[in-house]
Amino acid sequence: MEQRSNRADYWRANLKVLFGCLVVWFLVSYVFGILLVDTLNQISLGGYPLGFWFAQQGSIFTFVVLIFFYAWRMNAIDKKFGVAED
């Protein structure tokens, strides 16, 4: 019975990290890059409007950071629950 509880806790932790990453992805790509683009374009970053920057470079940088964050966090969760690959 404890093994089922351990599996459920593992998947709960996994889904929590996944949901957090998806929220950040949605905010950066859709909200900042599309919905708030006119508001953000009033701010300049490196000579470019911030809304444009989020729609182009900012979202790509954020996605790469999310990939590394997800890998780092899942490795920690795997170790915590004893399912690490190393």
OpenMM code with the backbone's topology and positions (N, CA, C; nanometers):
from openmm import Vec3, app, unit

residues = "MET GLU GLN ARG SER ASN ARG ALA ASP TYR TRP ARG ALA ASN LEU LYS VAL LEU PHE GLY CYS LEU VAL VAL TRP PHE LEU VAL SER TYR VAL PHE GLY ILE LEU LEU VAL ASP THR LEU ASN GLN ILE SER LEU GLY GLY TYR PRO LEU GLY PHE TRP PHE ALA GLN GLN GLY SER ILE PHE THR PHE VAL VAL LEU ILE PHE PHE TYR ALA TRP ARG MET ASN ALA ILE ASP LYS LYS PHE GLY VAL ALA GLU ASP".split()
positions = [
    Vec3(0.0823, -0.1204, 0.0000),
    Vec3(0.0000, 0.0000, 0.0000),
    Vec3(0.0861, 0.1260, 0.0000),
    Vec3(0.1989, 0.1203, 0.0713),
    Vec3(0.2860, 0.2377, 0.0763),
    Vec3(0.3475, 0.2676, -0.0599),
    Vec3(0.3705, 0.1626, -0.1387),
    Vec3(0.4260, 0.1830, -0.2725),
    Vec3(0.3286, 0.2618, -0.3590),
    Vec3(0.1983, 0.2350, -0.3475),
    Vec3(0.0986, 0.3115, -0.4231),
    Vec3(0.0976, 0.4567, -0.3798),
    Vec3(0.1086, 0.4789, -0.2481),
    Vec3(0.1119, 0.6159, -0.1962),
    Vec3(0.2363, 0.6878, -0.2465),
    Vec3(0.3494, 0.6163, -0.2482),
    Vec3(0.4744, 0.6740, -0.2962),
    Vec3(0.4634, 0.7099, -0.4442),
    Vec3(0.4016, 0.6230, -0.5232),
    Vec3(0.3818, 0.6515, -0.6659),
    Vec3(0.2912, 0.7720, -0.6854),
    Vec3(0.1857, 0.7793, -0.6074),
    Vec3(0.0932, 0.8925, -0.6185),
    Vec3(0.1625, 1.0227, -0.5803),
    Vec3(0.2446, 1.0196, -0.4767),
    Vec3(0.3188, 1.1398, -0.4363),
    Vec3(0.4189, 1.1816, -0.5436),
    Vec3(0.4832, 1.0811, -0.6049),
    Vec3(0.5781, 1.1094, -0.7122),
    Vec3(0.5084, 1.1776, -0.8299),
    Vec3(0.3952, 1.1232, -0.8724),
    Vec3(0.3243, 1.1812, -0.9862),
    Vec3(0.2643, 1.3168, -0.9510),
    Vec3(0.2241, 1.3352, -0.8268),
    Vec3(0.1737, 1.4655, -0.7843),
    Vec3(0.2857, 1.5705, -0.7946),
    Vec3(0.4054, 1.5339, -0.7496),
    Vec3(0.5197, 1.6255, -0.7587),
    Vec3(0.5558, 1.6512, -0.9050),
    Vec3(0.5517, 1.5462, -0.9868),
    Vec3(0.5817, 1.5586, -1.1295),
    Vec3(0.4822, 1.6526, -1.1967),
    Vec3(0.3545, 1.6336, -1.1706),
    Vec3(0.2524, 1.7177, -1.2326),
    Vec3(0.2589, 1.8622, -1.1837),
    Vec3(0.2993, 1.8813, -1.0592),
    Vec3(0.3141, 2.0172, -1.0058),
    Vec3(0.4225, 2.0929, -1.0823),
    Vec3(0.5365, 2.0280, -1.1056),
    Vec3(0.6449, 2.0908, -1.1822),
    Vec3(0.6012, 2.1150, -1.3267),
    Vec3(0.5374, 2.0160, -1.3852),
    Vec3(0.4909, 2.0277, -1.5237),
    Vec3(0.3896, 2.1410, -1.5383),
    Vec3(0.2950, 2.1481, -1.4470),
    Vec3(0.1942, 2.2543, -1.4524),
    Vec3(0.2587, 2.3921, -1.4366),
    Vec3(0.3543, 2.4045, -1.3459),
    Vec3(0.4248, 2.5314, -1.3280),
    Vec3(0.4980, 2.5743, -1.4545),
    Vec3(0.5647, 2.4790, -1.5196),
    Vec3(0.6347, 2.5098, -1.6457),
    Vec3(0.5362, 2.5506, -1.7543),
    Vec3(0.4228, 2.4837, -1.7611),
    Vec3(0.3230, 2.5185, -1.8625),
    Vec3(0.2631, 2.6567, -1.8373),
    Vec3(0.2462, 2.6938, -1.7126),
    Vec3(0.1948, 2.8279, -1.6808),
    Vec3(0.2938, 2.9340, -1.7257),
    Vec3(0.4214, 2.9138, -1.6962),
    Vec3(0.5242, 3.0096, -1.7406),
    Vec3(0.5279, 3.0156, -1.8923),
    Vec3(0.5241, 2.8995, -1.9575),
    Vec3(0.5241, 2.8949, -2.1038),
    Vec3(0.4058, 2.9729, -2.1608),
    Vec3(0.2870, 2.9519, -2.1051),
    Vec3(0.1673, 3.0212, -2.1521),
    Vec3(0.1790, 3.1726, -2.1315),
    Vec3(0.2270, 3.2135, -2.0152),
    Vec3(0.2410, 3.3567, -1.9885),
    Vec3(0.3366, 3.4233, -2.0865),
    Vec3(0.4517, 3.3616, -2.1063),
    Vec3(0.5533, 3.4228, -2.1922),
    Vec3(0.5111, 3.4212, -2.3382),
    Vec3(0.4591, 3.3082, -2.3854),
    Vec3(0.4301, 3.2985, -2.5288),
    Vec3(0.2986, 3.3645, -2.5674),
    Vec3(0.1952, 3.3459, -2.4894),
    Vec3(0.0638, 3.3956, -2.5291),
    Vec3(0.0313, 3.5306, -2.4659),
    Vec3(0.0447, 3.5398, -2.3356),
    Vec3(0.0048, 3.6629, -2.2670),
    Vec3(0.1010, 3.7768, -2.3004),
    Vec3(0.2330, 3.7552, -2.2773),
    Vec3(0.3288, 3.8624, -2.3033),
    Vec3(0.3520, 3.8842, -2.4520),
    Vec3(0.3543, 3.7765, -2.5290),
    Vec3(0.3862, 3.7866, -2.6711),
    Vec3(0.2700, 3.8272, -2.7593),
    Vec3(0.1452, 3.8090, -2.7122),
    Vec3(0.0298, 3.8405, -2.7967),
    Vec3(-0.0665, 3.9379, -2.7286),
    Vec3(-0.1159, 3.9015, -2.6106),
    Vec3(-0.2200, 3.9822, -2.5467),
    Vec3(-0.1697, 4.1169, -2.4940),
    Vec3(-0.0513, 4.1182, -2.4346),
    Vec3(0.0014, 4.2417, -2.3760),
    Vec3(0.1073, 4.3092, -2.4622),
    Vec3(0.1149, 4.2712, -2.5890),
    Vec3(0.2224, 4.3221, -2.6739),
    Vec3(0.2166, 4.4741, -2.6875),
    Vec3(0.0993, 4.5318, -2.7027),
    Vec3(0.0901, 4.6776, -2.7186),
    Vec3(0.1341, 4.7507, -2.5918),
    Vec3(0.0949, 4.6991, -2.4780),
    Vec3(0.1363, 4.7599, -2.3514),
    Vec3(0.2858, 4.7458, -2.3309),
    Vec3(0.3391, 4.6281, -2.3573),
    Vec3(0.4823, 4.6044, -2.3376),
    Vec3(0.5671, 4.6781, -2.4395),
    Vec3(0.5135, 4.7086, -2.5561),
    Vec3(0.5905, 4.7804, -2.6571),
    Vec3(0.6217, 4.9234, -2.6163),
    Vec3(0.5590, 4.9738, -2.5139),
    Vec3(0.5889, 5.1078, -2.4636),
    Vec3(0.7202, 5.1097, -2.3862),
    Vec3(0.7710, 4.9920, -2.3495),
    Vec3(0.8988, 4.9782, -2.2792),
    Vec3(1.0006, 4.9276, -2.3798),
    Vec3(1.1219, 4.9796, -2.3720),
    Vec3(1.2265, 4.9415, -2.4656),
    Vec3(1.3321, 4.8564, -2.3962),
    Vec3(1.3789, 4.7528, -2.4637),
    Vec3(1.4849, 4.6662, -2.4124),
    Vec3(1.5897, 4.6492, -2.5214),
    Vec3(1.7054, 4.7061, -2.5014),
    Vec3(1.8115, 4.6967, -2.6009),
    Vec3(1.7768, 4.7643, -2.7312),
    Vec3(1.6930, 4.8677, -2.7258),
    Vec3(1.6533, 4.9389, -2.8463),
    Vec3(1.5330, 4.8801, -2.9163),
    Vec3(1.4796, 4.7713, -2.8652),
    Vec3(1.3631, 4.7078, -2.9258),
    Vec3(1.2447, 4.7149, -2.8296),
    Vec3(1.1240, 4.7261, -2.8820),
    Vec3(1.0063, 4.7240, -2.7943),
    Vec3(0.9988, 4.5912, -2.7176),
    Vec3(0.9641, 4.5992, -2.5902),
    Vec3(0.9637, 4.4799, -2.5047),
    Vec3(0.8649, 4.3741, -2.5536),
    Vec3(0.7500, 4.4137, -2.6038),
    Vec3(0.6538, 4.3171, -2.6571),
    Vec3(0.7108, 4.2392, -2.7741),
    Vec3(0.7787, 4.3093, -2.8632),
    Vec3(0.8446, 4.2438, -2.9760),
    Vec3(0.9521, 4.1485, -2.9255),
    Vec3(1.0299, 4.1935, -2.8258),
    Vec3(1.1367, 4.1110, -2.7708),
    Vec3(1.0811, 3.9818, -2.7118),
    Vec3(0.9702, 3.9911, -2.6363),
    Vec3(0.9085, 3.8708, -2.5797),
    Vec3(0.8589, 3.7781, -2.6898),
    Vec3(0.7997, 3.8339, -2.7927),
    Vec3(0.7458, 3.7514, -2.9016),
    Vec3(0.8569, 3.6835, -2.9812),
    Vec3(0.9750, 3.7412, -2.9852),
    Vec3(1.0841, 3.6856, -3.0653),
    Vec3(1.1878, 3.6152, -2.9770),
    Vec3(1.2794, 3.6906, -2.9190),
    Vec3(1.3902, 3.6322, -2.8444),
    Vec3(1.3521, 3.5885, -2.7037),
    Vec3(1.2703, 3.6658, -2.6363),
    Vec3(1.2388, 3.6382, -2.4959),
    Vec3(1.1724, 3.5046, -2.4752),
    Vec3(1.0810, 3.4697, -2.5614),
    Vec3(1.0129, 3.3409, -2.5458),
    Vec3(1.1090, 3.2249, -2.5697),
    Vec3(1.1989, 3.2388, -2.6644),
    Vec3(1.2965, 3.1325, -2.6915),
    Vec3(1.3889, 3.1140, -2.5723),
    Vec3(1.4412, 3.2246, -2.5167),
    Vec3(1.5274, 3.2155, -2.3987),
    Vec3(1.4531, 3.1528, -2.2818),
    Vec3(1.3300, 3.1927, -2.2638),
    Vec3(1.2498, 3.1376, -2.1542),
    Vec3(1.2277, 2.9884, -2.1725),
    Vec3(1.2007, 2.9429, -2.2939),
    Vec3(1.1778, 2.8013, -2.3190),
    Vec3(1.3038, 2.7200, -2.2906),
    Vec3(1.4200, 2.7715, -2.3282),
    Vec3(1.5456, 2.7006, -2.3002),
    Vec3(1.5682, 2.6914, -2.1495),
    Vec3(1.5430, 2.7998, -2.0777),
    Vec3(1.5563, 2.7989, -1.9318),
    Vec3(1.4573, 2.6990, -1.8706),
    Vec3(1.3359, 2.6933, -1.9229),
    Vec3(1.2366, 2.5981, -1.8731),
    Vec3(1.2819, 2.4537, -1.8917),
    Vec3(1.3466, 2.4245, -2.0024),
    Vec3(1.3966, 2.2889, -2.0270),
    Vec3(1.4987, 2.2503, -1.9211),
    Vec3(1.5949, 2.3387, -1.8941),
    Vec3(1.6962, 2.3091, -1.7933),
    Vec3(1.6369, 2.3033, -1.6529),
    Vec3(1.5426, 2.3930, -1.6239),
    Vec3(1.4764, 2.3903, -1.4938),
    Vec3(1.4009, 2.2597, -1.4744),
    Vec3(1.3262, 2.2166, -1.5756),
    Vec3(1.2487, 2.0929, -1.5654),
    Vec3(1.3410, 1.9729, -1.5428),
    Vec3(1.4500, 1.9655, -1.6168),
    Vec3(1.5443, 1.8543, -1.6007),
    Vec3(1.6056, 1.8557, -1.4607),
    Vec3(1.6455, 1.9725, -1.4128),
    Vec3(1.7053, 1.9844, -1.2794),
    Vec3(1.6054, 1.9451, -1.1708),
    Vec3(1.4836, 1.9968, -1.1817),
    Vec3(1.3818, 1.9711, -1.0793),
    Vec3(1.3379, 1.8247, -1.0802),
    Vec3(1.3222, 1.7661, -1.1978),
    Vec3(1.2821, 1.6255, -1.2047),
    Vec3(1.3923, 1.5339, -1.1532),
    Vec3(1.5182, 1.5684, -1.1748),
    Vec3(1.6273, 1.4894, -1.1170),
    Vec3(1.6199, 1.4920, -0.9648),
    Vec3(1.5884, 1.6085, -0.9080),
    Vec3(1.5744, 1.6187, -0.7627),
    Vec3(1.4554, 1.5361, -0.7135),
    Vec3(1.3455, 1.5413, -0.7846),
    Vec3(1.2271, 1.4633, -0.7460),
    Vec3(1.2559, 1.3134, -0.7603),
    Vec3(1.3245, 1.2745, -0.8673),
    Vec3(1.3605, 1.1334, -0.8853),
    Vec3(1.4459, 1.0831, -0.7695),
    Vec3(1.5440, 1.1623, -0.7277),
    Vec3(1.6284, 1.1236, -0.6146),
    Vec3(1.5480, 1.1142, -0.4863),
    Vec3(1.4573, 1.2084, -0.4665),
    Vec3(1.3761, 1.2092, -0.3446),
    Vec3(1.2912, 1.0833, -0.3339),
    Vec3(1.2377, 1.0358, -0.4458),
    Vec3(1.1501, 0.9198, -0.4443),
    Vec3(1.2206, 0.7894, -0.4794),
    Vec3(1.3530, 0.7950, -0.4958),
    Vec3(1.4298, 0.6741, -0.5177),
    Vec3(1.4166, 0.6127, -0.6551),
    Vec3(1.3907, 0.6925, -0.7554),
    Vec3(1.3791, 0.6412, -0.8920),
    Vec3(1.4808, 0.7064, -0.9850),
    Vec3(1.5874, 0.7595, -0.9281),
    Vec3(1.6909, 0.8270, -1.0081),
    Vec3(1.7613, 0.7257, -1.0969),
    Vec3(1.8026, 0.7713, -1.2132),
    Vec3(1.8681, 0.6833, -1.3101),
    Vec3(2.0168, 0.6672, -1.2855),
    Vec3(2.0768, 0.7548, -1.2079),
    Vec3(2.2225, 0.7445, -1.1904),
    Vec3(2.2620, 0.6648, -1.0708),
] * unit.nanometer
topology = app.Topology()
chain = topology.addChain("A")
for resn in residues:
    res = topology.addResidue(resn, chain)
    for name in ("N", "CA", "C"):
        topology.addAtom(name, app.Element.getBySymbol(name[0]), res)
